[in-house]
């Protein structure tokens, strides 16, 4: 199974999430790649759209492998098994975290043209373009729960089995149509998986609002 692009994948997820249409959901895209997915979901089921800012903490010599993630409200999630198996030192971890917190703040200034939409008592759908380790989505779930939503739903087009198991313990519902036996990388299930620029994300958010 292949998705043409993130927007198409989002619309496919929207079809599975039709049961949430009446809940007037708040759909939160994880920038950058999760935003077009969130837009696609919203095109199908309606609701409000916003971003939830998180950053993966990649292993220094293998950046695509998440040793953890950070997010708004000071949240930090650790992938202890990755840290142990790769031999990342506390100093290396701290250096990467410092760099990513700078980027997190930069993205907050660029992408938050308006105050965040309150999550309290809302049905919240956290959308990303896929989960390999699940670290960034786990951080997003922790942030969401801090704001007392009525319900937290995670929607991703593809996931590893391990990440899916991890996230099911953190969300009220997880929707993921594609769980390959082996996930070499999230981008491998998309025909178009280009790196989104900030401008593209801003344009998507502006158009949807």
C-alpha positions in Angstrom: 0.0 0.0 0.0 1.3 3.4 -1.0 0.0 6.9 -0.3 0.3 9.5 -3.1 1.0 12.2 -0.6 0.3 13.3 3.0 -2.9 15.1 2.1 -4.4 12.0 0.5 -3.3 10.0 3.5 -5.2 12.5 5.7 -8.3 12.2 3.7 -8.1 8.4 4.0 -7.9 8.7 7.7 -10.8 11.1 7.7 -13.0 8.4 6.2 -12.1 6.1 9.2 -12.7 9.0 11.6 -16.3 9.8 10.4 -17.7 8.7 13.8 -16.0 11.7 15.3 -17.6 14.3 13.0 -20.5 15.0 15.5 -17.9 15.7 18.3 -16.7 18.9 16.6 -13.1 17.7 16.9 -10.0 19.7 17.3 -7.4 18.3 14.9 -3.8 19.0 15.9 -1.1 18.5 13.2 2.5 17.8 14.4 4.7 20.1 12.3 5.8 19.8 9.8 4.7 16.6 8.1 1.6 16.1 10.3 0.0 19.3 9.2 -1.1 18.3 5.7 -2.4 15.0 7.2 -4.4 17.0 9.7 -5.7 19.3 6.9 -6.8 16.2 4.9 -8.7 14.8 8.0 -10.4 18.1 8.5 -11.6 18.2 4.9 -13.5 15.0 5.5 -14.9 15.4 9.1 -14.7 19.1 9.8 -13.8 20.6 13.1 -11.0 23.0 14.1 -7.4 22.8 13.1 -4.3 23.8 15.0 -0.7 22.6 15.5 0.9 21.0 18.5 4.6 21.6 18.7 7.0 18.7 19.3 10.5 17.9 18.3 12.2 14.6 17.9 15.5 14.1 19.6 17.5 12.1 17.1 20.6 10.0 17.8 23.6 12.3 16.9 25.0 9.9 14.3 21.6 8.6 13.2 19.2 11.6 13.3 16.2 9.7 12.0 16.3 7.4 15.0 14.5 9.0 18.0 16.1 8.7 21.4 13.3 10.9 22.7 11.2 13.9 22.0 10.4 17.3 23.6 7.3 19.5 23.3 5.4 22.5 24.5 4.8 22.9 28.2 8.2 21.5 29.0 7.3 17.9 28.1 10.1 15.4 27.5 9.8 11.8 26.5 12.7 9.4 26.6 13.3 6.2 24.5 15.4 4.5 27.1 16.0 1.4 24.9 17.4 3.5 22.1 19.6 5.5 24.4 20.9 2.2 26.0 21.5 0.4 22.7 23.2 3.3 20.9 25.4 4.3 23.8 24.4 8.0 23.7 26.0 9.8 26.7 24.0 12.2 29.0 26.2 15.0 27.6 25.3 14.1 24.0 21.6 13.9 24.9 21.7 17.3 26.6 23.4 18.9 23.6 20.7 17.6 21.2 17.9 18.6 23.6 19.3 22.2 23.8 19.5 22.5 20.0 16.0 21.2 19.6 14.5 23.5 22.2 15.9 26.4 20.2 14.2 25.0 17.1 11.0 24.4 19.0 10.9 28.1 20.1 11.7 29.2 16.5 8.8 27.2 15.2 6.5 28.5 17.9 7.2 32.0 16.7 6.8 31.1 13.0 3.8 28.8 13.1 1.7 30.3 16.0 0.2 33.4 14.3 -2.7 33.1 16.8 -3.0 31.8 20.4 -3.5 28.0 20.6 -7.1 26.8 20.5 -7.9 25.5 24.0 -8.0 21.7 24.3 -10.1 21.5 27.5 -13.2 19.4 27.2 -12.5 18.9 23.4 -12.2 15.7 21.4 -8.6 16.1 20.2 -7.2 14.3 17.2 -3.4 14.2 17.1 -2.2 13.7 13.5 1.2 12.9 12.1 2.5 11.4 8.9 3.6 8.2 10.6 5.3 6.7 13.6 8.5 4.8 13.7 9.4 4.8 17.4 6.3 6.9 18.5 8.4 9.3 20.6 7.1 12.5 19.1 3.5 11.3 19.2 4.0 10.2 22.8 5.2 13.7 23.7 2.2 15.1 21.9 -0.2 12.9 23.9 1.4 14.0 27.2 1.0 17.6 26.3 -2.6 17.1 25.3 -3.5 15.4 28.5 -2.1 18.3 30.5 -4.9 20.4 29.0 -7.8 18.1 30.1 -9.4 17.2 26.8 -12.5 15.1 26.8 -10.8 12.5 24.6 -7.4 12.0 22.9 -7.4 10.2 19.5 -4.2 9.6 17.5 -4.5 9.2 13.7 -1.5 8.3 11.6 -1.4 6.7 8.1 1.4 4.2 9.0 3.2 2.9 12.1 5.5 0.3 13.3 3.9 -2.3 15.5 6.1 -1.3 18.4 5.1 2.4 18.2 1.4 1.5 17.9 1.6 -0.6 21.0 3.3 2.3 22.9 0.8 4.9 21.8 -2.3 2.7 22.5 -1.4 3.1 26.2 -1.4 6.9 25.9 -4.5 7.6 23.8 -8.2 6.8 24.1 -8.2 5.6 20.4 -5.6 5.0 17.8 -6.4 4.9 14.1 -3.7 3.5 11.7 -4.6 1.7 8.5 -1.1 0.5 7.7 1.2 -1.5 10.0 3.9 -3.1 8.0 5.7 -6.2 9.3 8.9 -4.2 9.0 8.9 -0.4 8.6 12.1 0.7 7.0 11.0 4.4 7.3 7.8 6.4 7.2 8.7 8.0 3.9 8.8 4.6 2.2 5.0 4.4 2.0 4.6 7.8 0.2 5.1 8.6 -3.4 5.6 12.2 -2.5 7.4 12.7 0.9 9.1 15.9 0.3 10.5 18.0 3.2 7.9 20.7 3.9 9.1 24.2 4.3 7.8 26.5 7.0 6.1 28.6 4.3 4.1 25.5 3.1 2.9 24.8 6.7 1.9 28.4 7.3 0.0 28.5 4.0 -1.9 25.3 4.9 -2.8 26.6 8.3 -3.9 30.0 6.9 -6.0 28.4 4.2 -7.7 26.1 6.6 -8.5 28.9 9.1 
